[in-house]
Amino acid sequence: MDAMHLELTDLRLFVHVAEAGNLTRGAARAFLSAPAASARIQALEVQLDSRLLYRGHKGVSLTQSGETLLRHARIILRQVDYLRDEFSAPGRDERGHVRIFANTTAVTEFMPEILARFLADRPGVTVDLQERLTQDILRAVRDGTADLGIVSGEVDLNGLEAIRFSTDKLVLATPIAHALAARRSIAFGETLAFEHIGLHEGSTLLAFLRGLLERNGYDRALRVKVRSFEAMCRMVEAGVGIGVVPESAARRHARTMSIALIAIDEPWALRERIVLVRALDALPRAARTLVSELVKHEAGGTGA
């Protein structure tokens, strides 16, 4: 293969198209027309002598060569951002883009507040926060799809740096007049006689709860699946069923709803919250600052 002269603009365009799964949407993110984006990617394929995308009526998907280019392009672009940060003037505003894959609790409970303050002070920074399952979060941080991952509980940290920043507990929420409501604590197996409520498909807590139910012989489907912890607590309050909820969310909703919260007497109920990165020192300045803000926020709150 002749010497390559890859343009950062083309690499960034390719990443946008690959992540969007659609040429038109990816082109829009790169501020290009779809025909111009298509021509650039075709030229990239010629230069690399490899087909990068399968094009179909419903969008585009990556070939094996496309997957390889995507992995390297993300690393290159992240290092360019880091280089730009290193040589920016000391008093200059932070700039850059931070992509975060996080579990349900982080996305719905504490990250919105942290990001609101973080972004208000940094107009040049953009953030993409996405809810993902734990295994998807680990994979994304390892391959560079995400700059930061936020998870809870025991995970495989192979190849990753972990910053433990707070703890949370899972508790059982029941209607205030429920047969279990007077209990101070309960073993999870004792809850299986009752209908359970879960979060929506794709949520980390639903995947975790399903695993628990299967291992403990729960032989029924979840009574209902809802989109948020607030909706879960409202269903509990209405007597639809009982639910396993993070204590931080449960206590907030218990202030306005008639629900009882019971400690779950299981080792897995106490969970450490962790920020995952490939290498903290190699992150762009905006991402490193966000990690610091997250740790500082939680250290000053009830979750620490």
C-alpha positions in Angstrom: 0.0 0.0 0.0 1.3 3.5 -0.9 2.0 6.0 1.9 -1.3 7.1 3.5 -2.2 10.8 3.9 -5.3 10.5 6.0 -7.2 13.7 6.8 -8.5 14.2 10.4 -11.6 15.7 8.8 -12.3 12.4 7.0 -11.6 10.3 10.1 -14.0 12.5 12.2 -16.6 12.1 9.4 -16.2 8.4 9.3 -16.6 8.1 13.1 -19.8 10.2 12.9 -21.3 8.1 10.2 -20.3 4.8 11.9 -21.8 5.9 15.2 -25.0 7.2 13.6 -25.4 4.1 11.5 -26.7 6.5 8.8 -24.8 8.5 6.2 -27.2 11.5 6.2 -27.2 11.8 10.0 -23.4 11.3 10.2 -22.9 13.9 7.5 -25.1 16.4 9.3 -22.9 15.9 12.5 -19.9 16.8 10.4 -21.7 19.8 8.8 -21.5 18.2 5.3 -24.1 17.3 2.7 -24.8 13.6 2.3 -23.3 13.5 -1.3 -20.1 15.3 -0.1 -19.8 12.8 2.9 -20.4 9.8 0.6 -17.7 11.0 -1.8 -15.2 11.5 1.1 -15.8 8.1 2.5 -15.5 6.5 -1.0 -12.2 8.3 -1.4 -11.1 7.0 2.0 -12.0 3.4 0.9 -9.9 3.9 -2.3 -6.9 5.2 -0.3 -7.1 2.3 2.2 -8.0 -0.2 -0.6 -10.7 -1.6 1.7 -14.4 -1.5 1.8 -15.4 0.2 5.1 -19.2 0.3 5.0 -22.1 -1.8 3.9 -24.8 0.5 2.5 -28.4 -0.5 2.8 -31.9 1.0 2.7 -32.0 1.2 6.5 -28.6 2.8 6.9 -25.0 1.7 7.0 -23.0 -1.0 8.9 -19.3 -1.5 9.3 -17.3 -4.1 7.5 -14.4 -5.8 9.4 -12.1 -3.2 7.9 -14.5 -0.5 9.0 -14.4 -1.8 12.6 -10.6 -1.6 12.5 -10.6 1.9 11.1 -13.2 3.1 13.7 -11.1 1.8 16.6 -8.0 3.5 15.4 -9.8 6.7 14.4 -11.2 7.2 17.8 -7.8 6.8 19.4 -6.2 9.2 17.0 -9.0 11.9 17.4 -8.9 11.5 21.2 -5.1 12.1 21.2 -5.5 15.1 18.9 -7.9 16.6 21.5 -5.4 15.9 24.2 -2.7 17.5 22.2 -4.8 20.6 21.6 -5.5 20.8 25.4 -1.8 20.6 26.2 -0.9 23.5 24.0 -3.9 25.7 24.7 -3.2 29.0 26.6 -3.5 28.6 30.4 -6.4 31.1 30.7 -8.3 29.8 27.7 -11.7 28.2 28.2 -11.8 24.5 28.1 -13.1 23.0 24.9 -13.8 19.5 23.6 -16.4 16.7 23.6 -16.8 14.0 26.3 -18.7 10.8 25.6 -20.1 9.0 28.7 -21.7 5.6 28.8 -23.4 5.1 32.2 -25.9 2.9 34.1 -29.5 3.8 34.7 -28.9 5.3 38.2 -26.2 7.6 36.9 -28.2 8.8 33.9 -31.3 9.5 35.8 -30.2 10.4 39.3 -27.0 12.3 39.7 -25.3 13.0 36.3 -27.9 15.6 35.2 -27.2 17.8 38.2 -23.4 17.4 37.8 -23.5 18.1 34.1 -25.7 21.1 34.4 -23.2 22.9 36.6 -20.2 21.5 34.7 -21.5 22.7 31.3 -22.8 26.0 32.5 -19.2 27.0 33.4 -17.7 25.6 30.2 -19.5 26.9 27.1 -16.9 25.3 24.8 -17.5 21.7 26.1 -20.1 19.3 24.8 -21.2 16.0 26.4 -22.9 12.9 25.1 -24.4 10.9 28.0 -25.9 7.5 27.0 -27.5 4.8 29.1 -25.9 1.4 28.5 -25.7 -2.1 30.0 -22.6 -2.7 32.1 -20.9 -5.0 29.6 -21.5 -2.5 26.9 -20.0 0.2 29.1 -16.9 -1.8 29.7 -16.4 -2.7 26.1 -17.0 1.0 25.0 -14.3 2.3 27.4 -11.8 -0.3 26.3 -12.2 0.3 22.6 -12.5 4.1 22.8 -16.2 4.4 22.0 -16.7 6.2 25.3 -14.2 8.4 27.2 -15.8 7.6 30.6 -17.9 4.8 31.9 -20.0 4.9 35.1 -21.0 1.5 36.7 -22.0 0.0 40.0 -21.0 -3.2 41.7 -18.3 -5.8 40.9 -17.0 -5.6 37.3 -14.0 -6.9 35.3 -11.4 -4.0 35.4 -8.9 -5.7 33.1 -7.2 -3.0 31.1 -9.1 -0.1 32.8 -8.5 2.4 35.5 -11.2 2.7 38.1 -12.0 5.7 40.3 -14.4 4.7 43.1 -16.4 7.8 44.1 -19.4 6.8 46.2 -21.6 4.0 47.3 -25.3 3.3 47.1 -27.6 0.6 48.3 -30.4 -1.3 46.7 -33.6 -1.4 48.8 -37.0 -2.9 48.5 -39.9 -0.5 47.9 -43.4 -1.7 48.9 -46.8 -0.1 49.4 -47.2 1.4 52.8 -49.8 -1.2 53.8 -48.0 -4.1 52.3 -47.4 -7.3 54.2 -43.7 -6.7 54.2 -43.8 -2.9 54.9 -43.1 -3.3 58.7 -39.9 -5.2 58.1 -36.6 -3.5 58.8 -34.6 -5.9 56.5 -35.4 -8.8 54.3 -33.6 -11.6 52.4 -34.2 -11.3 48.6 -35.6 -14.8 48.5 -38.5 -13.7 50.8 -39.6 -11.2 48.1 -40.3 -13.8 45.5 -43.8 -14.6 46.7 -44.8 -11.2 45.4 -45.1 -9.5 42.0 -42.1 -7.5 41.0 -41.8 -4.3 39.0 -38.8 -3.6 36.8 -37.3 -0.8 34.7 -37.4 -0.7 30.9 -35.6 -3.0 28.5 -31.9 -2.0 28.1 -31.6 -0.7 31.7 -28.7 -2.0 33.8 -31.0 -2.5 36.8 -33.5 -4.7 34.8 -30.6 -6.9 33.6 -29.3 -7.2 37.2 -32.8 -7.9 38.6 -33.5 -10.6 35.9 -30.4 -12.4 36.8 -31.3 -12.3 40.5 -34.8 -13.6 39.8 -33.6 -16.4 37.6 -31.0 -17.6 40.1 -33.6 -17.5 42.9 -36.2 -19.5 41.0 -38.7 -16.7 40.3 -41.1 -18.4 37.8 -43.2 -15.4 36.7 -42.7 -12.5 34.3 -42.3 -9.0 35.8 -45.7 -7.4 36.4 -44.8 -4.3 34.5 -41.7 -2.5 33.2 -41.5 1.3 33.3 -39.2 4.1 32.2 -37.9 5.6 35.4 -37.5 5.1 39.1 -40.3 7.7 39.7 -42.6 5.5 37.7 -41.5 2.4 39.5 -42.3 4.1 42.9 -45.7 5.3 41.7 -46.6 1.7 40.6 -45.5 0.5 44.0 -47.5 3.2 45.7 -50.6 2.1 43.7 -50.2 -1.5 44.8 -49.2 -3.0 41.5 -46.2 -4.8 43.0 -42.9 -4.3 44.8 -39.6 -3.1 43.4 -35.8 -3.1 43.9 -34.7 0.5 43.7 -31.4 2.4 44.5 -31.8 3.9 48.0 -30.8 7.4 46.7 -33.8 7.4 44.3 -36.1 5.6 46.7 -35.7 8.0 49.5 -36.2 11.0 47.3 -39.5 9.6 46.0 -40.6 8.4 49.5 -40.8 12.0 50.5 -43.8 12.6 48.3 -45.2 9.0 48.0 -46.7 6.5 50.4 -44.1 3.8 50.1 -42.1 1.8 52.6 -38.4 1.1 52.1 -36.8 -2.1 53.4 -33.1 -2.9 53.6 -32.2 -5.9 51.5 -30.0 -8.3 53.5 -27.7 -9.4 50.7 -24.0 -8.6 50.0 -24.9 -7.4 46.5 -27.3 -4.7 47.8 -24.4 -2.4 48.8 -22.8 -1.2 45.5 -19.7 0.9 44.8 -20.1 3.5 42.1 -17.1 3.6 39.8 -15.8 5.8 37.0 -13.9 3.8 34.4 -11.3 5.1 32.0 -8.6 3.6 29.8 -6.0 6.0 31.1 -6.9 9.1 33.2 -3.8 11.0 32.3 -4.4 10.4 28.6 -7.9 11.9 28.6 -8.6 15.4 27.2 -8.6 18.1 29.9 -12.4 18.5 29.8 -12.9 14.8 30.5 -10.3 14.8 33.4 -12.0 17.9 34.9 -15.4 16.2 34.7 -14.1 13.2 36.6 -12.8 15.6 39.3 -16.1 17.3 39.5 -18.0 14.0 39.8 -15.8 12.9 42.7 -16.0 16.3 44.4 -19.8 16.4 44.0 -20.3 12.9 45.5 -17.8 13.5 48.3 -19.8 16.5 49.4 -23.2 14.6 49.2 -24.8 11.7 51.0 -23.5 9.2 48.5 -19.9 9.4 49.6 
